[in-house]
Amino acid sequence: MAAVTLNALMPMGTVIIIIAIGIAYVAFSTFAQRKVGNPKKMRELQQRMNALSKELNQLVKSNATKEEIAKKQSELMPLMSENMKTSIKPMLVILPVFFLLYYLVLPTTFHSIANEYVPLSILGSMKLNYLGVFFACVFILGITTSIIIMIYDRKKTKLERQAIAAAEAAESGTNT
């Protein structure tokens, strides 16, 4: 891509449109991650992997035999592989859409304002063109959305654990 000399101020309406496209992309990517990625399956895999990792660490600390450690590692590896597949699957949908927007739709739509910029006084005298505005919007909203979803998932996991513990307590109470 050739260097572009930024020499004119981008109209605010254009900035708003680009930010709206960024917001729509982040909403789409979040939806795709939740639908394709199956967050409940991811939480279950994480819990099983954490439990096996703790067991593996205990075996190493207690100087267990290499066969025992290898057996525990062989239990952990398929879970790690499944976790990787589950986390990569949404990227097969999200990344092509991002590249389509970034390299085809935005340059085609905003080619007439390629030399215009938005001053970003937060970072000093930085100037962002239409692609920079889009990328900054997607980056900032993506990070924010990820943090919110992570907090939500942690709370949901905690509630699920409490429900399981309560069910087990109720079951053991009826069995005695």
FIKENU-222792 format. One record per residue (C-alpha): residue in three letters; y, x, z. Coordinates in steps of 0.1 Angstrom, whole numbers, padded with zeros to 4 digits, always signed. Layout:
BEGIN
AlaYXZ;...
END
This chain:
BEGIN
Met+0000+0000+0000;Ala+0034+0014-0010;Ala+0060+0021+0016;Val+0085-0008+0018;Thr+0121-0001+0027;Leu+0133-0029+0050;Asn+0169-0038+0043;Ala+0175-0075+0049;Leu+0171-0098+0078;Met+0143-0123+0075;Pro+0153-0160+0078;Met+0143-0176+0111;Gly+0125-0205+0093;Thr+0102-0179+0076;Val+0095-0162+0109;Ile+0086-0196+0124;Ile+0062-0203+0095;Ile+0045-0169+0099;Ile+0042-0175+0136;Ala+0027-0209+0130;Ile+0001-0194+0106;Gly-0007-0168+0133;Ile-0011-0196+0159;Ala-0034-0215+0136;Tyr-0055-0184+0130;Val-0059-0177+0167;Ala-0068-0214+0173;Phe-0094-0212+0145;Ser-0108-0179+0157;Thr-0111-0192+0193;Phe-0128-0223+0180;Ala-0152-0203+0159;Gln-0160-0179+0188;Arg-0169-0208+0210;Lys-0189-0227+0185;Val-0207-0199+0167;Gly-0210-0176+0197;Asn-0225-0200+0222;Pro-0208-0190+0254;Lys-0234-0205+0277;Lys-0261-0184+0261;Met-0238-0154+0264;Arg-0234-0161+0302;Glu-0271-0164+0307;Leu-0278-0132+0288;Gln-0252-0114+0308;Gln-0267-0126+0341;Arg-0302-0115+0331;Met-0289-0082+0318;Asn-0270-0076+0351;Ala-0301-0084+0372;Leu-0323-0061+0351;Ser-0297-0033+0353;Lys-0295-0036+0391;Glu-0333-0034+0392;Leu-0333-0004+0369;Asn-0306+0013+0391;Gln-0327+0006+0422;Leu-0358+0022+0405;Val-0338+0053+0396;Lys-0323+0056+0431;Ser-0358+0052+0447;Asn-0372+0079+0424;Ala-0397+0056+0408;Thr-0421+0069+0382;Lys-0409+0074+0346;Glu-0434+0047+0335;Glu-0418+0021+0358;Ile-0383+0030+0346;Ala-0394+0029+0310;Lys-0410-0005+0315;Lys-0378-0019+0330;Gln-0357-0003+0301;Ser-0381-0019+0276;Glu-0373-0053+0292;Leu-0336-0047+0291;Met-0334-0035+0254;Pro-0342-0068+0237;Leu-0317-0086+0259;Met-0290-0060+0249;Ser-0299-0064+0212;Glu-0297-0102+0215;Asn-0264-0100+0233;Met-0250-0078+0205;Lys-0262-0102+0178;Thr-0247-0132+0197;Ser-0214-0114+0201;Ile-0212-0102+0165;Lys-0220-0135+0149;Pro-0185-0150+0153;Met-0170-0119+0137;Leu-0188-0128+0104;Val-0166-0159+0103;Ile-0134-0147+0119;Leu-0128-0113+0101;Pro-0131-0126+0065;Val-0105-0153+0073;Phe-0082-0127+0088;Phe-0085-0103+0058;Leu-0080-0133+0034;Leu-0048-0142+0053;Tyr-0035-0107+0058;Tyr-0042-0093+0023;Leu-0041-0123+0000;Val-0024-0154+0014;Leu+0006-0138+0032;Pro+0015-0113+0005;Thr+0012-0140-0022;Thr+0032-0165-0002;Phe+0059-0141+0011;His+0062-0115-0017;Ser+0098-0124-0023;Ile+0108-0113+0012;Ala+0088-0081+0013;Asn+0119-0061+0020;Glu+0131-0083+0048;Tyr+0125-0077+0085;Val+0128-0091+0120;Pro+0144-0067+0145;Leu+0122-0063+0176;Ser+0146-0052+0203;Ile+0119-0051+0230;Leu+0105-0019+0215;Gly+0138-0003+0207;Ser+0149-0003+0170;Met+0115-0014+0156;Lys+0116-0036+0125;Leu+0087-0059+0115;Asn+0081-0073+0081;Tyr+0062-0105+0075;Leu+0028-0088+0080;Gly+0040-0071+0112;Val+0052-0105+0125;Phe+0018-0120+0117;Phe-0002-0092+0132;Ala+0020-0091+0164;Cys+0016-0128+0168;Val-0022-0127+0163;Phe-0025-0097+0186;Ile-0004-0111+0215;Leu-0018-0146+0213;Gly-0054-0133+0209;Ile-0052-0112+0240;Thr-0036-0140+0260;Thr-0062-0165+0248;Ser-0090-0141+0255;Ile-0078-0136+0291;Ile-0075-0173+0297;Ile-0110-0180+0283;Met-0124-0151+0304;Ile-0109-0166+0335;Tyr-0122-0201+0325;Asp-0157-0187+0318;Arg-0158-0169+0352;Lys-0149-0201+0370;Lys-0175-0220+0351;Thr-0202-0194+0358;Lys-0193-0195+0395;Leu-0195-0233+0395;Glu-0229-0232+0377;Arg-0242-0207+0403;Gln-0230-0229+0431;Ala-0247-0259+0415;Ile-0280-0240+0411;Ala-0278-0228+0447;Ala-0271-0263+0460;Ala-0300-0277+0440;Glu-0323-0250+0453;Ala-0311-0257+0489;Ala-0316-0294+0484;Glu-0351-0288+0470;Ser-0361-0265+0498;Gly-0347-0290+0523;Thr-0369-0318+0509;Asn-0400-0295+0508;Thr-0398-0287+0545;
END
